[in-house]
Amino acid sequence: MSRSSKQYWAERGAELEKLVDRGCRATSAELGKLYDDALASILGRIRRLYKRFTDGYGVTPRELEGLLSATQTREARQELEKLLEDCDDPNLRAELLKKLDAPAYGYRIARLEALRDQVYFDAKAVGVQEVKYDAARLMDVYKTAYARTSFDLSQSIGRQIPFSPITNRRAARAIRQYWSPSVDDVAKNFSQRVWGNTTQLAENVREIVTRGLMTGESYRDMAEELQAQMGDVGAQKVIQPDGSTRTVLTGSGAKYRATRLIRTEGNHISGQAVVERFEDAGIEKYLYRALLELRTCKRCGGLDGKSFPVSEQKVGVNMHPMHPNCRCFISPDMTPEELAEITRSAQTGADNWDFIPADMTWEEWRKKYEDGNPEMEAQEKMDRNRAKDREQWRDFKDTLGKDAPKSLADFQKMKYTEPEKWGELKTEYRVESAHKQIEAEIQKGPDNDDFGAVVRKNHIGLRKYTPESMKNALEQAGFTIQPLNRGNYKGVPFEQGGGYKTNYGGNGIFQYHPPAHSHHGGAYWKVNDTKEQRRYGMDGTEK
């Protein structure tokens, strides 16, 4: 190879990967619309049910047990039959036929059962279209990768290289391959992965709807959880210590899984097309290439610059994709001397890219440009932790409201580059979280035996109260406020400068002592019951 030919290959592999990624992103946007439509259909069904019975405030189990009329049952059956008519996937058809053959659909069916079936198949129906969208994109990826590799080979050697025709049958055979990015995983083809994802989604949606209706959840709360489940992040309900429920993000919603799948499958089929073209052209070895940027993982980076026989390529071992969302690629093998003559693109700063020697491996690049560079190290943490940080940021927003950073970018910047502000924000979050726990216990009233234990566990939240605001909160929840009965403030009402106390549970006492005449360094709260006695200052710290 001439120097220009070698430089050509150093750039073309990365360009092909970017081209594939752009196409897969376009398909991801189309898939996003499918999921949005499915969500709108599901929410529409639930909204109609709520409006019919309660105008949006909940449906009672008795109402759900009611049977649909003969007309309504027939309409429910017709909806499933329409889905069956439009479906060409054998597995989903078999599932639909089994449901339609059930005796209930021949007579009358309970409202809850009908809704469960409808939302389940609304979610699963997305898979039918997703398989079609993905198949079309992967066919295009295969043909594009094979044709561009043929062109690149011809350009690099200065003559046309014969190649086999790229027929639809050949491309379809390639995209139906069974493969796995891990030797420990079961090999599957793309359609099996799609159905695995949409089946999981359908079961989650059915569970959310069933649980929400049977527990009397509001339409708004159920809609919020379904939107997260169908979106990018995923969500589930968890029970809080005070008995309330809260939506917690899981980090992997239906849209995200669909996007990850098409990007990973696109990277795989592109690599297989390149390998086939290398085999046709008689190229015996390939060079594994990882992108020299902060998002590249150590597993892929460790393979960067290594050569392998084309005949021994194995996905997940020495061939991309090594993992979901992998962005690696391959090029014809080169000797160390040949690599030393050319350059490759690399990230050289948090926001900078440049050309560096092509024989520099990922490990060498990391040591030179990242290690000891605060901006690069911070950016790497932002990239690697984006999903977890997004979940944490949403949690901070739920707790702090307008006092939380306005965007994920602002949140990450503070977390990784502004330690003082980050420390203050974490403290504010911890205080507000503890305050909400105390508020929830107060609302349970004076018969609550756990009040003292919760206050002691969340004592930092006491700094959110003034003596006046605590007194008001206790009185509104039914606690009886009395003057202290010992010491200098015995019998002195709070309004006249005294302290106060109240009883909770069996024999618990919660009291406020003013700063004057204090033997504990100023004003304090005291929590005393059979389990434990503790004193806390106005800043919530223990005395």
TAGI-V225012 format. One record per backbone hydrogen bond with DSSP energy under -0.5 kcal/mol. NH is the residue of the N-H (numbers start at 1). CO is the residue of the C=O. If there is no record, write none. Layout:
{{NH CO} {NH CO}}
This chain:
{{6 2} {7 3} {8 4} {9 5} {10 6} {11 7} {11 8} {12 8} {13 9} {15 11} {16 12} {17 13} {18 14} {19 15} {20 16} {21 17} {22 18} {23 19} {24 20} {25 21} {26 22} {27 23} {28 24} {29 25} {30 26} {31 27} {32 28} {33 29} {34 30} {35 31} {36 32} {37 33} {38 34} {39 35} {40 36} {41 37} {42 38} {43 39} {44 40} {45 41} {46 42} {47 43} {48 44} {49 45} {50 46} {51 47} {52 48} {53 49} {54 50} {55 50} {56 50} {57 54} {64 60} {65 61} {66 62} {66 63} {68 109} {73 69} {74 70} {75 71} {76 72} {77 73} {78 74} {79 75} {80 76} {81 77} {82 78} {83 79} {84 80} {85 81} {86 82} {87 83} {87 84} {90 88} {93 89} {94 90} {95 91} {96 92} {97 93} {98 94} {99 95} {100 96} {101 97} {102 99} {105 102} {106 103} {107 103} {107 104} {111 66} {112 64} {114 110} {115 111} {116 112} {117 113} {118 114} {119 115} {120 116} {121 117} {122 118} {123 119} {124 120} {125 121} {126 122} {126 123} {127 124} {128 124} {128 125} {129 125} {130 126} {131 127} {132 128} {133 129} {134 130} {135 131} {136 132} {137 133} {138 134} {139 135} {140 136} {141 137} {142 138} {143 139} {144 140} {145 141} {146 142} {147 143} {148 144} {149 145} {150 146} {151 147} {152 148} {153 149} {154 150} {155 151} {156 152} {157 153} {158 154} {159 154} {162 160} {167 165} {171 167} {172 168} {173 169} {174 170} {175 171} {176 172} {177 174} {179 188} {185 182} {188 179} {190 175} {193 189} {194 190} {195 191} {196 192} {197 193} {198 194} {199 195} {200 196} {201 197} {202 198} {203 199} {204 200} {205 201} {206 202} {207 203} {208 204} {209 205} {210 206} {211 207} {212 208} {213 209} {214 210} {215 211} {216 213} {217 212} {219 56} {222 218} {223 219} {224 220} {225 221} {226 222} {227 223} {228 224} {229 225} {230 226} {231 227} {234 228} {236 248} {238 246} {240 244} {243 240} {246 238} {248 236} {248 246} {250 234} {251 233} {251 234} {252 233} {253 232} {254 229} {255 230} {255 231} {256 231} {257 253} {258 254} {259 255} {260 256} {261 257} {262 258} {263 259} {264 260} {265 261} {266 262} {267 263} {268 264} {269 265} {270 266} {271 267} {272 268} {273 269} {274 270} {275 271} {276 272} {277 273} {278 274} {279 275} {280 276} {281 277} {282 278} {282 279} {283 278} {284 282} {286 308} {287 331} {288 286} {288 306} {289 329} {293 291} {296 293} {301 297} {302 298} {303 300} {304 300} {304 301} {305 288} {306 303} {308 286} {310 284} {312 309} {313 310} {316 319} {317 314} {318 314} {319 314} {325 260} {326 323} {329 289} {331 287} {333 285} {339 335} {340 336} {341 337} {341 338} {342 339} {344 356} {346 354} {347 292} {348 346} {348 352} {349 352} {352 349} {354 346} {356 344} {358 339} {358 342} {360 357} {361 359} {365 361} {366 362} {367 363} {368 364} {369 365} {370 366} {371 366} {373 370} {374 372} {377 373} {378 374} {379 375} {380 376} {381 377} {382 378} {383 379} {384 380} {385 381} {386 383} {389 385} {390 386} {391 387} {392 388} {393 389} {394 390} {395 391} {396 392} {397 393} {398 394} {399 395} {400 396} {401 397} {403 400} {404 401} {411 407} {412 408} {413 409} {414 410} {415 411} {416 412} {417 413} {418 414} {422 418} {423 419} {424 420} {425 421} {426 422} {427 423} {428 424} {429 425} {430 426} {431 427} {432 428} {433 429} {434 430} {435 431} {436 432} {437 433} {438 434} {439 435} {440 436} {441 437} {442 438} {443 439} {444 440} {444 441} {445 442} {448 445} {449 447} {451 448} {454 450} {455 451} {456 452} {457 453} {458 454} {459 456} {461 458} {462 459} {463 460} {464 461} {465 462} {470 466} {471 467} {472 468} {473 469} {474 470} {475 471} {476 472} {477 473} {478 475} {479 474} {481 479} {482 501} {489 486} {490 487} {491 484} {492 489} {493 491} {496 493} {497 494} {498 493} {500 512} {501 482} {502 510} {504 508} {505 446} {508 504} {509 528} {510 502} {511 526} {512 500} {513 524} {518 515} {524 513} {525 536} {526 511} {527 534} {528 509} {528 526} {529 532} {534 527} {536 525} {537 541} {538 523} {540 537} {543 535}}
